[in-house]
Amino acid sequence: MPRKPTKGYFVRGHFVAVGSELDLELKRELKGSVDMSKTDLKKHMDHLQSLGESLLTLRSDLMTRLREQHELSDKLIDALAEARRITNFEGKRRQMQFIGKLMRALDEDTVAAIEAALEEQRKPSAQETLRLHQAEQWRDRLVADDDALTDWLRQDPEADVQHLRALIRQARKDAQTTAAQEKPGEAQRHGKAYREIFQIVRQALGRDDTPPDESSDHE
């Protein structure tokens, strides 16, 4: 009669049999009851698989750095490359499970480095969000306050002043027209000039993101 496979799970590349001394020790370390330990282990494994999926979108320069500094296994690199090629849903799902298994073999420092690399990749998007908010604030100031244009020219001396003034005048006219036409409770509508002011300001703020070593010390 064939022997039933031992039930268990992988932690950092090692198989842990359910009910073994190592299993009990891990459960004691994971605070609280056996049920809580199983929950924590499941969350940890899901987190590692999610990290593996996120590696599929990691920029090549960050991936190269991870490989050089933390010696990601060739098996993991090959598995990621294969996952990118697979288009079949079930095949992709199985491949991601395999990647999750490989991720569980990584040490804590490597996992932390992967998390840091993914966070570094997300930073530009946070920077862009901040720039959008700043552009919205400048646009609203320019439309609402005559003195704001002088302040903006200090921020962007290369601005086309005549064009910007014309857009501001048009945006104010559009606002008066739509305000007279709107019904109570309706969302405020804005014209083309209002949107164009936003784009001009946004592009100008984007020029400020040039690294200091490229934009200074050239005199």
N, C-alpha and C positions, 0 to 999 in steps of 0.2 A: 504494500500500500504506500503510495507516494507520501512523503512527509510534507506537512503544511508549511508554507513559508512563515518565517518569524515576523510578527508585526513590529513595526518600529518607524523611526524617522531619522533623517540626517541632520546633524548639527556640526557646522564647520568641517564638513567632509567626512565625519565619522558616523557610522550607523549606530543608533541607540535602540536596543531592543526594549519594547514595552515591558515594564516590570523588573528590568535589570537594576542593579545597584546604581549605575550611571543615570538611568531614567529617574529613579527616586531622588538622586542627588540634584539633578537638574530641576526637578519639580520643587524641591525645598528651596533652591536658589531663586526660583521665580515667584517667590512670595505667595503665601497663602495655600489654598486648597488645591487638590488635584485638578478639579475642574478649571480653576483659574490658571493653573500651570498650562493646561492644554490650550486654553484660550490665548495665553501669552505666546506660546510656541507657534500657534497658527498665525498670529499677527506678525511675528518675527519672520516666518517663512513667506508670508504674503508680501511683506515689505521688501524682502530680498528679491522676490520675483518681479515686483514692480520696479525696483532699481534696475534689474536686468532688462526689462522692457524699455526703460528710459535710456539705457545705453545705446539703443538702436538709433536714437536721435542726437546723440552726443557729437559735437563738432570734431572733425578729424584732428585738429591740433590738441584738443583736450584729451582725446583718446590716445594720441601718441604719447603725451606726457604721462598718462596713467600707465601705459605699457612700459615706459622707460623707468619710471620711479617706483612702480609697485609690482612690476613683473606679473601682469595679468597672463594667465595661462593661454597657450596657443589654442587649447581646446575651447576655451570660452570665446576667444576672438573668432575662431572658425564657426562656432555655433551662432554668434551674432551675425556674421556674414551670411550664413545659410538662412537665418530667419528673415533677413532682408530680401532674399531671393524668392522665398516661398510665398505664393499667392493663395493657395488653397486654405480655407478657414481652419479645417481640422488639422491639417499639417502644421499650420502656423501655431495653433494652440498647443500641440504636442511639443513643438520645438521650443516654445516659451516655457513649458514645464521643464524641459531639459536644461534650459538656461537657468531657471530658478534653482535646479539641483546643483549646477555648477557654482552659482552664486553662494550657496550655503557652504561651499568649501573654502571661501575666502576668509582671511583673518580680519579682525576688527579694524585694523589700520587701513587696509585696502578698501573695505566697505565705506569707512569714513572719507577716504580720498575720493571715491566715486560720488558720494553725496555732495562733497565740496565742489567737484567738477560740474555736476549738474546745476548746483546753485550758481556757480560762476556763469554758466551759460544763460541762466534766467535773468541775470543782472541787466543786460541791455534792455529787456522788455520792461523792467521796473523803471529804468532811466527814461525810456520813451514815454511811459505813463506820466512821470513827473513833468516831462517837457510838454505833454498835451495839456496838463492842468495849468502850467504857467502860460501857455499860449492862450488858453481860454480866458485867464485873468487879464492878460494884456489886451486882448481883443475887446473885452467888455469895458475896460478902462478907456481905451481909445475911442470907443463909440460914445461913452457917457461923459467924458471929461476932456475939455479943450486942452488943459495943461498936460494931459497924459502923452500927447504927441511929442512934446519937448523932452519928456523923460525917456520916451522910447528911442528918440534920436541919439541919446547918450548911450543907450544899449546897442543900437544898430546905426552907426554913423553913415553906413553905405546905403541906407534906405532911400527909395525914390519918394521924396517928400510930397511932390505934387500928386503923384498917383495915389499915395496913401491918404492924402487929404480928400481927394475926390471920392475915394471909397468910403471914407468916414462920413462925408456928407450924404452919400447915397444910402448908406446903411441907416442913417438917422431918418431920412425921408421914408425909406421902406418900413421902418419900425412904426412911424406915425400912421402910415397908410394901413398896415395890417392891424394895428391897435384899434383903428376905427371900424374895421370890418369884422373883427373877432367877436364871438359870442362869449358870454360869461362862462368860465370853466374850461374853455378850449386852451390847448397848449399854444404857446407863442410860436409864430412862424417867422422865419428869418429869410431875407433875400440873398441873392448871389454876392452882393458886396460884403455882407457880414461874413459869409463863408470864406471869401477871398482874403479878407483881413486876417482871418485865423491862419490860413495857409502861409501867408507872407511872414507872419510872426513865428509860426512854427519852424519854418525853414531857417530863419535867422537865428533862432535859439539852438537849432541843430548844429550850426557852425561853431557854437561855443563848446561842443563836445570834443574838439580836436585835442589830442594829448598835448600837454605843456611842452614836451621836448620837440614837438613839430611846429609849434606856433610861437615860440619865444626864443630868446637868446640868439637871434639871427641878425642883430644889428652890428 
